Amino acid sequence: MTTNLHYLIAGMAVLLVVLWQYSHQRQMDDRNSLMFRRLLTVVSLDVLAELVSTCFILYAPYSFGVGRMLSNTVFYLFQAILPLMLLYYVCTLCSSRVISTGTVLRMGIPTIALVFIILTNPFTEKLFYFDSTGYCHGPWYLLLYISALLHIAAAAIFVAVHRDAVSRRNLTALLTVFLLAAFGIAAQAVNPAVLTTGFGLSLSILAMYLTINNPCACMDSLTGLNDKQYLLRRMNELTDAHKAFHIITVYAYQLDHMNKVSGVQSGDEFLRRAAEHMQEIAGRNVFRVTGKRFLLLTFSLREYEACLTSLRQVFHTQPDDAQAAPSPVILCGVVGAEKLGTGGLVLDYAEYLESLAARSGGTEVIQNDRKNRDSFYYNKQVEQFLHRAIDEDLFEVYYQPVYSLHQQRFITLEALSRLRHPTLGWIAPDIFIRLAEKNRLISQITELQLRRVCRFLRENPALRASIANVKINLSPLDLIHSDGGNHLIRILDEYGLPYSCFQFEITETVATEYSASLTRVAESFQAAGIGLCLDDFGSGYANLNTVMQLPFSVIKLDRSLLFHICTDKNAALFYQSIVSAFCRLGYRIIAEGVETQEEMELLRSWNVDMIQGYYFSRPLPPGDLLRLLTEEAVEQM
């Protein structure tokens, strides 16, 4: 026993190191972290109690009988409580739900019984006693070891049942903890003179600290704030406990621009300063969710309003102020965030609200209301439906014909995706396309659409003979993929249709973000004989230089350029100048969004030949399109 006293000293040294390191790090307030702190404290007291008890047994004179009995009783009490605390710790790690009072009591019944036996032991001597030879085991002394091993087994079973809620890394760590604790307990049960229980518990705590409960593992290295992983755990616990909380997100939407203009170091310095300002406002309830997004967690409306007011002041301060955080941000407030459900939904809702902000170049504030919340739930329903729509090919293709003023007939078509929800009805294309791009599903939708168009053209050879081509919109994700262009060409090959039957449309926004991958895809289309059309010119920041860098043959002028051309001479002159410039460069022009005869006649006078808009036809389903073209052919005969 004298020799094995060194196990306890080594275990105590390990625990002191963990206590020192843990106390000097940013503390976390989730239930698992709180339970770990309690477990760490009780294990430290347990090892200290065993060390004191062992010293009494080895070195105290016989007259210190009361001291020996008292120290050993205290040590036994810690030994009885620890296994139950380990089980509670595992429960908080595997589930964010609060353990009910009834469950706590049921789990604690064996421990309560064991505590009663320990407290009455000085009178019954069932567990241990002291005689002239020293410390002696009672007939029930194995109860402590059996209780500990059974609790560890129960914890292992609980982890196995809830393994889907635990990461693989944490599963491995827990397995290590169980083995270390069980080995130490079993070794001392077999040979009570080998004091390995405390040492095994110390190593278990060290393993937990290094792998599961190290605060640095949930900390952003740049700002020192807690990260998204910890935030989600915290919000889920608050929601499950039915505790009200409110959030404010700070989205630095111009950070990329700052990095390009001033350098990444300036951007990092802004983030650090912003984090410092926010910590002054909300303490340790500030989190860095993504590279550009922070979140403040508040627990009362008064605190929420105070934080929002302070944030407005910080980010409205002029850049020449040394105390400022000089970059415009979007401040998004959500009151009663616990009503949304999971932490993931809270973050999704905040991101959705941020997308509604105008981003005019200044700091903006947007807060949740009934209308925004209903719109968010609508978007979530659509987002969930997208996967089913792709799996079951529920998308439809409508075709909007383009009219030639010179030939006086429809000469080309634009294929447009449409989607009908079983209960929501028709979904606006801009909504489901945006959500598909967000979830990286747009390439699958493009493929489904292209295959539908190919089948439609193959089944209607007369249509192929009457029109020049069908225009199909491509998403940025279709273009930046290294094999995106070749994949689309292979689909056309499957149906044996001439490449000239197709023209791919690339939006102005994509063309503006000029990249080598986009060039390779465009060149592969050009080499195959597939035409390229620049869509929505005038809706963004494209210029002639952007257009000429890619092999476009057709330019679509955005509907927004048509506004007021019939009533505003400057608007008319601007539109006419664009048309004239593109025509001189050899491009063909399509005017989008023409709705009135006055607009159409004005465009005709400017030598615009191709018109796409409601004046001639809305987007039509395949059957209606064929009837329209048939009627047109009959009229021309």
Phi, psi and omega in degrees: 000323178299316180296315185281357171300335179296332176300317181292320179296318178295318178297319179295323178296317178300315182293324177296321178295315179296316179301318180296310182295316184294321183290341181262011178248164180297122184278148179248151189250008178288163186298320181295320179293319177297319180293324178295320178299317178295317179297316178300318180295314183291321177298318179298317178293325178297312180295321178296318179295320179293323178295316179295316181299316180296320178295322176298315182296320187278322194241343183283141177293163185301332182292345179272038184298319180296320179297317179296315181296317182293314181297321180290324178295316178299317179298317180296324178296316177298319180297328180285323185281326187303312181301322178294321178295323177297320178295317177298320179300314179297321179298318180290334178284324185273344183213141178275354182284147178288134177287124183294157180299320179297318179294319179300316181293318180297318179293332185269356182302310179300323181291319178299318178297319181292321177299320178298318179296321181293316182293331179268358183300322179304338180260327184264332182056037179281332183260315180200163175200170180238136173230196184295337180273347180120216184285134179225146177280141173272175183293339182255018189297335181286351180303320180300314183290320179296317179300315181297314181294323178294321178295320178296319177297319178296320177296319179297319178295318180299317178296319180297321180291323184253029185297333180293338181269000183240136179292159179299323180297316179289327176298316178297318179296317180295321176300318177298316180298314181298317181294316180297313181294315182295321180296315180298317180293315181295319181297319180285332178293320180289319180229091186302340180284344180269106189274072185260350182298310180298321180293319178297319178294322179297316178294326177296315178298319179298318179296318177298316183296318184286331189249320188252315190247028174278115182304331180294335180291339179246033184235136176285126187291332183282315187256345183078007179275159172291154190259185183297322181303312180290321180301314180299318179298318181294314182293322178296322178294318179296320179294314180296331179273001180059039177260133182287140173208157181230148183234155171227123176259147177240111185249113180275080190288347179255018181295319179300318178296320178297318180297321180290319185279314187253350181102156183296325180297323177294319177298317179296321179295320176300316181297319179296316180294319178299317179298320179296316178299317182291325177293327175295331182276314189239010178066224184271006177270039177241136185226147171260111188275313176223185181301325184250356191238131173246162178219135175250132181255124179234159188236009174207155179296326178295316178295321179299311181295321180295317179295318181296318178297317180295320179295320177301318181294318182297312187269001171260355181294146181294146183299336181280357175281124183295338181268003186273166170248084197284077173196135179293146181224168170253120176262120184242121181250135178232110178271138181067046185295336181295339181289342181285338181113238185286162177299326178298319178293324178299313180293321178298319181294318178298318179295322178296316179298320178300325181293342179277346182291150186286332182055056184275002180109355179238177177286131183235151180237129176225135182234157184287148172214179184298318182297313180295321180294319178296320179295323178296314179297324176299313179297323179294322177298317179297317181299319179291326181288335184303318182298315178296319181299323179287314181299322184259004180052059182269359179286149174243159177242122172256157182234127174255117182284151178251128186263137176262118178292330181287313181273348180057046176198169176282130186240347179205166183229151169246125179275129184232130180284141176227149182217130179246125177274142183300333179242331182275345182082205181294135180257131180302133183303322182296334179285306185287333177290318178298316180292324178294320178293321179299322183264012178059040180250355189295327180296325177292323178292319178302317180296316178299318180295315181297320179294322178296317179297317180298317179295320180297316180291321181293326180281348183229075181300329179296326178295317179300327182284336186265343181240158181283315182191172173246130182265133183234128181284137176247142177273158174306324181292334175290334189263328184278346177293136186301328182248016186300313181296314181295326179296317179294322179294322179295325177296317178299322180297325181301327184262357176064030180262146178298140179299332182293348178286354188233150172218125182266135180260132177240127184289159180301322181300317180293317181296327180294322178276067186297132181215161181295323181295321178296321179297317181298317180295315180298319180292326178293323176294316181297319180296328180278349182091017177266125182286156177240137180236131175274118185262148172063033178297132181103352180273345183226233188237021182290153176225179183299324179298319177299316182296317187285347179285343181239151187280061176282147173244339182231140177240126174261123179272128186296150180304327183299333179289339180283340185304127172071011181292340179273346184237344184241117182296323180294317177298319179295317180296320179297313180298315181297324180294320178296314180300313182298317181296314181294322180295319179295332179277357175094010179273150172268143187247136170241125177268116181271149169078023180285126185235344183234158178293326180298317177297316182298316181294322179294318178294324178299321180292340178265010178068028170278123186268315189259130184238131175233120181172175184293342180300322180261319180190142169279168171300136187235147171291161186309315182298314180294324178297314181298321178295320179299313182292326178294316179297321179296318180295322179294318181296326182280347182285000000 
